[in-house]
Amino acid sequence: MILNDSDDSNYVEVNGISFETFLPEQNLNISSKETKNDIELDLAGICISNNTPKPIYFSFYATVIPEIIAADGQLVSKSYNCDCSRQAEESDIILAMSGEDIMFFPKTVIKELKNNLFQLSFDSENGEIYTFELIKSQFYKLQLNYINKLNKVKVYSQERKKYQEIKNIWTGLVNTPFVEFQLT
């Protein structure tokens, strides 16, 4: 595994494949009026670059796990719950051609719990949800880890209306570098 030493890069490379936590905006501007209800947003995504000579499948079915560190350097505790269960679908597995970048944004929801205390939730695509409580006007660091142990999976194809097996899915554990964001 290669950790890029450049100050302007947030990626890790493993055997020719780069993994990066991507934040479209580092300042998440939220108003109390908007967050009384759940607000869906694209806070962070994971960018995977296939720099190998061959196409590789990647699974996004329960493989992207968020971690958040507060300004004091402490890991923000996360709660975990499961509101339903869902089988893997064909759309959860993406083929990255040689030289191609793929981006995956886990469904992310924020809502205000009480004055300046917010709940940030990440959906893992199988019904599991990771939830963090964050305070407005604080700086945080976010990491999206990619963890996949299955090199083949049976998925349901909506188009074909049947199950099929997808093989040669990339397996491994990658901890991307943390990237900073702020709730404002």
C-alpha positions in Angstrom: 0.0 0.0 0.0 1.3 3.4 -0.9 0.2 6.5 0.9 0.6 9.6 -1.3 2.9 12.0 0.5 1.7 15.1 -1.5 0.0 17.7 0.7 -2.7 18.3 -1.9 -3.8 14.7 -2.3 -5.9 12.4 -0.1 -5.5 9.0 -1.7 -4.0 5.6 -0.9 -2.8 3.3 -3.7 -3.0 -0.5 -3.5 -1.6 -2.5 -6.4 -2.3 0.2 -9.0 -5.7 1.1 -7.6 -6.2 4.5 -5.9 -8.8 5.2 -3.2 -9.7 8.7 -2.1 -12.3 10.3 0.2 -13.8 13.1 -1.9 -15.6 16.1 -0.5 -17.3 18.4 -3.0 -17.3 21.2 -0.4 -15.4 21.4 2.9 -17.8 23.9 4.4 -21.2 22.3 4.9 -23.5 25.3 5.3 -26.7 24.3 7.1 -29.5 26.3 8.5 -31.7 25.3 11.3 -34.8 26.0 9.2 -33.8 23.4 6.6 -32.7 20.6 9.0 -35.8 20.2 11.1 -36.5 17.3 8.7 -34.1 14.9 7.1 -32.0 16.6 4.4 -30.3 14.3 1.9 -26.9 15.6 0.7 -23.8 14.5 -1.2 -21.4 15.2 1.7 -18.6 12.8 0.7 -17.9 10.1 -1.8 -15.2 7.6 -2.4 -13.3 7.9 -5.7 -11.6 4.7 -7.0 -9.1 5.0 -9.9 -8.2 1.8 -11.7 -4.6 2.4 -12.8 -4.1 -1.3 -13.7 -4.2 -2.7 -17.3 -7.3 -4.8 -16.6 -11.0 -4.0 -15.8 -11.9 -4.6 -12.1 -15.3 -4.9 -10.4 -15.9 -3.0 -7.2 -18.8 -3.6 -4.8 -20.6 -0.8 -3.0 -22.9 -3.1 -1.1 -22.0 -2.6 2.6 -18.4 -1.9 1.8 -18.0 1.9 2.5 -17.6 2.6 6.2 -17.4 6.2 7.5 -15.2 7.4 10.4 -15.2 10.9 11.8 -12.6 12.6 14.1 -13.5 15.7 16.1 -11.3 18.8 16.3 -9.8 17.5 19.6 -8.5 14.4 17.8 -11.0 12.0 19.3 -13.0 9.6 17.2 -16.6 10.6 17.1 -18.6 7.6 18.4 -21.0 6.2 15.8 -24.2 4.3 16.4 -25.3 1.6 14.1 -28.8 0.5 13.3 -30.6 -1.5 10.6 -34.0 -0.4 9.5 -34.4 -3.1 6.9 -32.5 -5.6 4.9 -31.8 -5.6 1.2 -30.1 -8.1 -1.1 -27.3 -7.0 -3.3 -28.4 -5.8 -6.7 -26.5 -5.6 -10.0 -26.3 -1.8 -9.6 -24.3 -2.2 -6.4 -21.4 -3.7 -8.4 -19.5 -1.3 -10.8 -16.9 -2.3 -13.4 -14.0 0.1 -13.6 -12.2 -0.1 -16.9 -8.4 0.3 -17.1 -7.6 4.0 -16.6 -11.1 4.8 -15.4 -12.2 6.6 -12.2 -15.5 5.6 -10.5 -17.2 7.6 -7.8 -19.7 6.4 -5.2 -21.6 8.7 -2.8 -23.3 6.8 0.1 -26.7 8.2 0.8 -26.1 10.8 3.5 -28.8 12.5 5.6 -28.5 15.3 8.1 -31.0 16.7 10.6 -31.0 18.9 13.6 -31.6 17.1 16.9 -31.6 20.3 19.0 -29.9 23.7 19.0 -26.6 23.3 17.1 -26.5 19.5 17.6 -27.0 17.5 14.3 -27.3 13.9 13.4 -25.3 12.8 10.3 -26.3 9.4 8.9 -24.6 7.3 6.2 -26.5 4.4 4.5 -24.4 1.3 3.7 -26.8 0.2 0.9 -27.9 -3.0 2.7 -30.3 -1.4 5.3 -27.5 -0.6 7.8 -27.1 3.0 8.8 -24.1 4.6 10.6 -25.0 7.7 12.6 -22.9 10.4 14.2 -23.8 13.4 16.4 -22.0 16.6 15.4 -22.0 20.1 16.7 -22.4 23.1 14.4 -19.4 25.4 13.8 -16.9 22.6 14.6 -14.2 21.2 12.4 -14.2 17.4 11.7 -12.2 15.0 9.7 -13.9 12.3 7.7 -12.6 9.1 6.3 -14.5 6.6 4.1 -13.0 3.1 4.4 -13.5 0.5 1.7 -13.8 -3.0 3.1 -14.7 -5.9 0.8 -14.2 -9.6 1.6 -16.2 -11.2 -1.2 -14.6 -11.7 -4.6 -17.9 -13.0 -6.0 -21.5 -12.2 -5.2 -25.0 -13.2 -6.4 -26.9 -10.1 -7.3 -30.4 -9.5 -8.5 -30.7 -7.9 -11.9 -33.8 -5.6 -12.2 -33.4 -5.6 -16.0 -33.3 -9.4 -16.4 -35.6 -10.1 -13.4 -33.3 -12.9 -12.1 -30.2 -13.5 -10.1 -26.7 -13.7 -11.6 -23.2 -14.2 -10.1 -20.6 -11.5 -10.6 -17.0 -12.7 -10.1 -13.6 -11.1 -9.8 -14.7 -8.3 -7.5 -11.7 -6.5 -5.9 -11.2 -7.5 -2.2 -9.3 -5.8 0.5 -9.3 -3.2 3.2 -8.4 0.4 2.5 -8.3 3.3 5.0 -8.3 6.5 3.0 -6.7 9.6 4.5 -8.9 11.8 6.6 -10.2 15.0 4.9 -11.4 18.0 6.9 -14.9 19.6 6.8 -16.9 22.0 8.9 -20.5 22.4 9.8 -21.3 26.1 9.4 
